[in-house]
Amino acid sequence: MKTFQKSKMMLALAFTTMLGACDDDYVKPDDGVNAAPEHGGDIVRTYNEADAFEFLYLLGTPDGAKNGEGIAFDPDGDILFIDGFSSDAEDMTGFEFEGNKLGVRPSAIAPNLDTGGTLTVNFTYNISDGAAAVPRTISVTVIGEDFAPVFEDLTVSFTKFDAQGVVDLLEGVVDADGEALSISGFTADSANTFDIHSLDGSVLTLDIASISEQIALGETVSLMFNYNVEDHNHSLPRKATINIRGVRPEPLPPEVVMTYEGNLTNNDDMVFVDLADEKYTVEWNGDPILVDVDSITPVDGGPALMFNKSSGSVLVIDPVDFSKYVAANGDMASWEYSFNLTDGEEGETAGHVVESSFVINFTRQEPTSLLTNGGFESGDLTGWTVADSSLVDVVASDEAYEGAYHLEASGETTIKQSFDVQTGGAYYVRQTDRIGNWGRYSAWINGGEVPVYQTWGFHPPFVGGAEVPWKEHNTNVTSFVLASDDTTSSRELTLGTSLISLDDVFAGRFSSDPVNNAVYQSGSNNVNFEDGTLGDWTGGNIAIESVTPINGLHSLRATGWAAANLALPKGTIENGKKYLLRLIVVAKKHDGNGFSPITLNLFDTNEGEATSVFGDDLQSQIQPRSRNMVNHPLDEVFVIEQFINVDAYNSITDWSERGVTIQFKPSLWSGNGDFIVDDVQLIEVE
């Protein structure tokens, strides 16, 4: 590692720049009295290594700014000069001089600093008017941060017909510091059957031609090597696997060797089946193996899912997609699916299509939460991190929503807990609260590129104009979907409390396969409006938005007092089930001062607003269950959603015989609400 040595380097008279312009014929009158220059103090600045380049003005303020309080001046109005400039650092990397300015470039210093390490360089100089001078110093500190190289093990494939294979063993290594990388400790695995490698720096070369005749068609020879990836401060182990495949030059279709059979439950993680793996498929020509996702078809009456997370050669099976097709916990069903494999369209040996299949043996289980102690049934806060434990307590109560305990909060603090997630998965967190008066609390889910959050505001119902404390329980929900290229593996839930009780905090997965979305089943355009029409949506003030749509080319826009309504057929929801109702939205205008009171509800289609899954009318117990106080900034994309426990708030036992209508109402107070809506979902989750 490069170090800075502390010896003084004089840059005497490096600066003779004067502040301001003067006439060559100007002569200052000699009155016999000369006042020395003055300034507001020495210049002191601290930077992080990632900070941008900046100039510090030698005659400027104590922060190095050009103008402001504390700049250097001369009481007599004399022209000021800088002389006697010196530094206590021998290596001036990262510092640049221009006129009466000192340039600081932290990024140039970064490679010389580790995490927590600092470099402080001091500069001294005099500010002179030609007759008198005042000393000044600049002290610059740069705080270092050192990142280790990031990578995965390396796997590279060649064919027996390649004369040689060339591999950079640093391929795929990322170093956030941009430091020079190298390898060390290189060894060939003792299990390697051939010694055909040579190494030059980080470049590994394999003499494949020398063993080509010893590799049978269909056979794969794997050579493994171990080494360390190094920057100036880290040495991390890595493994390289080089596969040399025996392939044929004449065109042949892929050969299906084995089909996948999975024994899954709804509590299992997603399964990633790489059908290019030779235990499933042998591709004699070395062409790519591709799954034709659109061709996946149930053979024996199974659910016609899209398996929409699959791509390339990887078939992705999300067990939660099958939950709604098995009636009761403990029941099991088996389904077979057929599909096509192809070897692509490019190349002389491509263009083949072969049929394959897979089998799913699925057992439905009671959903298991991804959180620990979400019901607080340990009697304490095991599993949770609390910001201020004096404001929360777990208490035994016969009024707990679930079990014998719930959390009581006496003020505003936070409780946190992390849980695991998978790429491409869809997740929701629900919690049940009870609040007897005015209040607000929030849920934040951090760990992704963009945090997900919801805030719920309450005020008690008014009956006959009088405020009536609301003591019923209410369930709120926050959901998110991971992108297919999101490599993060966890999320952190933060619940911000107020004067509430909290119980039954649950994190689980939901199906993002379009086939399981009841809105998609009614017509894909009802979800995303991509054919440029409103589809089956009705309402007084709704229209297609094509100027600033959320996704694709079109979205729905709802304004004013009128609601946007979508009627769905009988059987859409059933007693004993729980659902997630969610819309992606953008607020263009709020219905209040920086926020919007909106409703998102599910009504009996025939009885209209008289019968809601949430209970009776808005003026009684229903109010906090169907109303969200949206305070997201205008033009920010976010989600409005409701958790629907069909049996919780009403006594209706024949919901499967009732059509239901989704209703989104953007205005409750002034009629100013204006929302763009897209990607509408109604999904069974429990």
Beta strands, then each sheet from edge to edge (+ up, - down):
strand 1: 9-10
strand 2: 43-48
strand 3: 54-57
strand 4: 81-87
strand 5: 95-98
strand 6: 101-104
strand 7: 118-128
strand 8: 133-143
strand 9: 154-159
strand 10: 165-168
strand 11: 182-188
strand 12: 197-200
strand 13: 203-206
strand 14: 220-230
strand 15: 235-245
strand 16: 255-256
strand 17: 260-265
strand 18: 271-274
strand 19: 281-282
strand 20: 290-298
strand 21: 314-317
strand 22: 332-342
strand 23: 353-363
strand 24: 385-386
strand 25: 392-396
strand 26: 405-409
strand 27: 414-420
strand 28: 426-434
strand 29: 439-446
strand 30: 452-458
strand 31: 462-463
strand 32: 466-467
strand 33: 474-481
strand 34: 490-496
strand 35: 501-509
strand 36: 537-538
strand 37: 542-545
strand 38: 555-559
strand 39: 564-568
strand 40: 578-589
strand 41: 596-604
strand 42: 608-612
strand 43: 627-630
strand 44: 637-645
strand 45: 660-665
strand 46: 674-684
sheet 1: 1+ 4- 7+ 8- 2-
sheet 2: 3+ 6- 5+
sheet 3: 9+ 15+ 14- 11+
sheet 4: 10+ 13- 12+
sheet 5: 16+ 19-
sheet 6: 17+ 23+ 22- 20+
sheet 7: 18+ 21-
sheet 8: 24+ 27- 34+ 29- 30+
sheet 9: 25+ 26- 35+ 28- 33+
sheet 10: 31+ 32-
sheet 11: 36+ 39- 45+ 41- 42+
sheet 12: 36+ 39- 45+ 41- 43+
sheet 13: 37+ 38- 46+ 40- 44+
end
